[in-house]
Amino acid sequence: MIKGLSAVSIWSAALNNLLPFYRDRPGLPVAIESPRFVVLGAPGGPSVGLGTHRDVRGRNADPARHMIRLATGDLAGAWRRLEAAGVEFVEDPADHDTVSIATCRDPEGNLVRLIPRRP
């Protein structure tokens, strides 16, 4: 029986296209690191895997197809900090039905959503 989400992987032609963004901008902790693959996230929780893949080249041609959501305790504060660090936002914090969301792009054009952490 499937019990829930374990991880999401984002593939790139070069790991260093994405690693500095996810590690340094939102500050996701590095749990496992090798030359071609890195796992970011707290031990035991959901994680984001970044790695190289021979079939991936260039920016994401369809960035709305999948989105990573990162939870934060302070949506407005995280948005201000990331925007000040040069992160490109395509949507500033806004209310959508039952949740507030801000959406940015990683260096390869993948969409990343910031959402409030649920208690």
Residue pairs with C-beta under 8 A, 6 or more apart in sequence:
5 46
6 46
6 47
7 39
7 41
7 46
7 47
7 48
7 49
8 46
8 47
8 48
8 49
8 68
9 48
9 49
9 50
9 51
10 18
10 48
10 49
10 50
10 51
10 68
10 106
10 110
11 51
11 52
11 53
11 55
11 56
12 18
12 50
12 51
12 52
12 53
12 56
12 108
13 52
13 53
13 56
13 57
13 58
14 52
15 35
15 36
15 37
15 38
15 50
15 51
15 52
17 107
17 108
18 50
18 106
18 107
18 108
19 38
19 50
21 87
21 106
21 107
22 28
22 40
22 48
22 50
22 106
23 30
23 38
23 40
25 82
25 85
25 87
26 70
26 78
26 82
28 40
28 41
28 48
28 70
29 40
29 41
29 42
30 38
30 39
30 40
31 39
31 40
31 41
31 42
31 43
31 47
32 38
32 39
33 39
36 51
36 52
37 49
37 50
37 51
37 52
38 49
38 50
38 51
39 47
39 48
39 49
40 47
40 48
40 49
40 50
41 47
41 48
48 68
58 108
59 108
59 109
60 108
60 109
60 110
63 105
63 109
63 110
63 111
64 111
66 110
66 111
67 103
67 110
67 111
67 112
67 113
68 110
68 111
68 112
68 113
69 112
69 113
69 114
69 115
70 112
70 113
70 114
70 115
71 115
71 116
71 117
71 118
72 78
72 114
72 115
72 116
72 117
73 116
73 117
75 93
75 100
75 102
75 114
75 115
75 116
76 93
78 102
78 114
79 89
79 92
79 93
79 102
79 114
82 89
82 104
82 114
83 89
87 104
87 105
88 104
88 105
89 102
89 103
89 104
89 105
90 103
90 104
90 105
90 111
91 101
91 102
91 103
92 102
93 100
93 101
93 102
93 114
94 100
94 101
94 102
99 115
99 116
100 115
100 116
101 113
101 114
101 115
102 113
102 114
103 111
103 112
103 113
103 114
104 111
104 112
104 114
105 111
105 112
106 112
